[in-house]
């Protein structure tokens, strides 16, 4: 009948056993640090994941009985969320809508990557903690610039439209995350992989691929950012704007102007107006003008959502004349040069590129 030998028996029967070195038992503080560190790490990663998720604007929700859905969950896209985040980069002086789109997707991918590196314990102390502190510091500098230029008002967009935070609140949030990272640096340095092994190399490459592809796959790039020139010479009769009171304070029939015809209840018009007010704020010398039509009861709501009240505009409540100028659909955004339509932003806000505007105005 076999039995398990205790250490005394091993040492007595096998002289070689005297060379065995026993590992010291882990102290209670060791387990407390490991547990606390793991929880803190997962919370930090969760913030990065949620931040990327909320800005991307591709959401998962439980299906309601009224949806008549085949699955209990459904996926829906909120274009306003991502576009609002993308357009914030105009505040940094970036004048290309294509470039802002690339930067926005890269920033979201970077948040996904940092979250994955934290969860998978990839080079925590040698790279990931440093990268987290660096990116959060960049965010803080950006938010300080926003406060200096626009004040501590509005939603900073750190969590898209899901959680509204002022720039100052976002700075405190980022400082708290930096503090948490410093604590992790001190108490949590788990290295589950061999740095020179194939496993860590493969895992790192896979995480980079996921973080790089996901934002561009879920938010396809629209690269046709230049407005379209009419195939034949086209003019627009803007005299109708001056046949009523009030009339525009400037003469849109002379010189170059970007004139946007919009309905107060059109969602695409609101997005275009929101972008135009950003461009106007950054480039007040650009001659942009908005002509609005619709019930006056929606005027306040339109400006509340678009913040475009500072853009030169006219509430033109004469629908037949409005439609003659705008055409059959809105938003109708025309690039007018002495009454001649040289370009038209067919896809509205995707074809309102400040860089192209600057080049056109200089011609």
Steps between C-alpha positions, in 0.01 A plus 500: 500500500650832389516810710619859460839572652537813708813715475671333793470163330633640174802652666566174689468266204644716225814698583462694175182650639710720727569715189130585456421868557155575629325809360399740775128533560341814352407759759149639542615839367616330179151366429339831599723686254435249223122508550485878531726541198296265285174678586657841435644379170166365380323823594762702312466277194121525524516880488708483180261247344192703590659822379573343159156337484314820584689712246475245219122531501431134420286383791356172620158505664238255617222458248153604616185303411397779263815442292379152396866400492627145455775549758484638855768758421537734206768733369428854393717785380490859625682706237467818704713354778798417283474811282493725807819336628667516159425869454652597836841470334422814300559678833867400473537682171470191278337622181430173317183304568671190362789539743268558796322175409828307500614654830167424668514134398865468605424652842213256555724212390768615744252489788396148396867396480587633846198325648601171335863535611384555859262205504752267331789620722721599206830660611323675786788680666734531202243644257127498576498706821727757335278514192187548714656792687625653174166486318309631803747789525438582134124499568550740791701743287230486230227572757697795638519641146122456465442685829727787394327532162137427587474502878389220729166445330323227307578132469868416449408183309720269709213253519320611186141595572457221756646689797518878490811651658639851493867533400599567862315190623678298232837633619426380853393164359827465311703603804323230703587245230865610505503460880352150466767413243777617734358280776497206259859574403593471868303191604412302187773377267370162386692342210313186388695467174856438397604824333697317235239230445279456196185534709558863597610592147192343343263648760646850464470488120141376525397776742659766279306363204168498685544856632603627156225334299192532724451882487548512122280193444212629715535857375577484129688798365330728251786634288304716253540817705521743208173664393375416153510742209185515282535325166355805327515869586250568779376824649286568804256789534566639845297815429209331672679534833486878462133523400389460861574655837727424673760444228863388534726776633759421231465454128530128430468571127847651485825319569549152639269355763402159631122513536326218686125454462363301792175386655457547873385140549741320264750284697763519224460876492570512872820301459613726217418809706691360796808451283463842342497666840824320590660619176366851557641505852844397373487711181270799559626659178346225285182645338250235612127575503204287611145543369236328715145397420231336710268575786640767731408283799797276412752786474617489862534121498705518179750739655505311831611188314735659246644800693499676163339825613833685457525399133352773277150378419150598396169349602327506160142383553395515135498136395421531125788743446722295729443186294574683175844585634573183698360242263302187586704386802687642797756566620591673177844657538622700203836666440403820323729737307318812379177304466662203324494163676855369477457211746231325695545295816286208390579292809457798730733488798740249340577757231563799723877484518663814648818430304310494171312813604824688561632401158175601327480840669857580388435425132 
